[in-house]
Amino acid sequence: MKEELKKELENELANNKEYQQLSNPIYKKQKLLAYAIRTIIAGLMFYFFWSVSWVKYLLIAYIPFNLFGLFLILFTDKIIERKIKKTYNKIDELESE
């Protein structure tokens, strides 16, 4: 029973298409390009609408969200890879019991 469960979990982890897409360098470059274009457009909009009083407050809210998006683009694959390794270690622990 444990052996079947182990094989099933390992197959599921190995065939995870979402992780394969996230770890693809071409996908990451596309996301970074889209991020750069989005940030440039937002910067231009902040520049042209700076005279509006509430735009300054919007910039204060925009910067953390923008940096969080950059963090996700750069480090999501590493975080998921670490979680997958932990899962493999747990599978090995189950096997040794």
C-alpha positions in Angstrom: 0.0 0.0 0.0 2.7 2.5 1.0 4.7 1.6 -2.1 1.7 2.3 -4.4 1.1 5.6 -2.7 4.8 6.5 -3.0 4.8 5.7 -6.8 1.5 7.6 -7.3 2.9 10.7 -5.5 6.2 10.6 -7.3 4.4 10.3 -10.7 2.1 13.2 -9.8 5.1 15.4 -8.9 7.1 14.4 -12.0 4.2 15.1 -14.3 3.2 18.4 -12.9 2.8 20.6 -16.0 2.2 23.8 -14.0 5.6 23.5 -12.4 7.3 22.7 -15.7 5.8 25.8 -17.2 6.9 28.0 -14.3 10.5 26.6 -14.4 10.8 27.2 -18.1 13.2 30.1 -18.8 11.3 31.3 -21.8 8.1 31.6 -19.8 10.1 33.6 -17.1 11.4 36.0 -19.8 8.0 36.5 -21.2 6.7 37.4 -17.7 9.6 39.8 -17.1 9.0 41.5 -20.4 5.3 41.9 -19.6 6.3 43.2 -16.2 8.7 45.8 -17.7 6.1 47.0 -20.2 3.4 47.3 -17.5 5.8 49.2 -15.2 6.8 51.6 -18.0 3.2 52.3 -18.8 2.3 52.9 -15.2 5.4 55.1 -14.8 4.3 57.2 -17.8 0.8 57.5 -16.4 2.1 58.6 -13.0 4.2 61.2 -14.8 1.4 62.6 -16.9 -1.2 62.6 -14.1 1.1 63.8 -11.3 -0.8 67.0 -10.9 -3.9 65.2 -9.8 -3.8 65.2 -6.0 -4.7 61.5 -5.3 -2.1 60.1 -7.8 0.7 60.6 -5.2 -1.2 58.3 -2.8 -1.8 55.8 -5.5 1.9 55.6 -6.2 2.6 54.8 -2.6 0.1 51.9 -2.9 1.4 50.8 -6.4 5.1 50.4 -5.5 4.7 47.5 -3.0 2.3 45.6 -5.3 4.7 46.1 -8.2 7.7 44.8 -6.2 5.6 41.9 -4.9 4.8 41.0 -8.6 8.5 41.2 -9.5 9.3 38.9 -6.5 6.8 36.4 -7.6 8.1 36.4 -11.2 11.7 35.9 -10.0 11.3 33.5 -7.1 8.2 31.4 -7.6 10.0 28.6 -9.3 12.6 28.4 -6.6 9.9 28.3 -3.8 8.0 25.6 -5.6 11.1 23.6 -6.2 12.0 23.7 -2.5 8.4 22.6 -1.6 8.7 19.7 -4.1 12.0 18.6 -2.5 10.4 18.7 1.0 7.6 16.5 -0.4 10.1 14.0 -1.8 11.8 13.9 1.6 8.4 13.3 3.3 7.7 10.5 0.8 11.1 8.9 1.6 10.3 9.2 5.4 7.1 7.4 4.8 8.9 4.7 2.9 11.4 4.2 5.7 8.7 3.7 8.4 
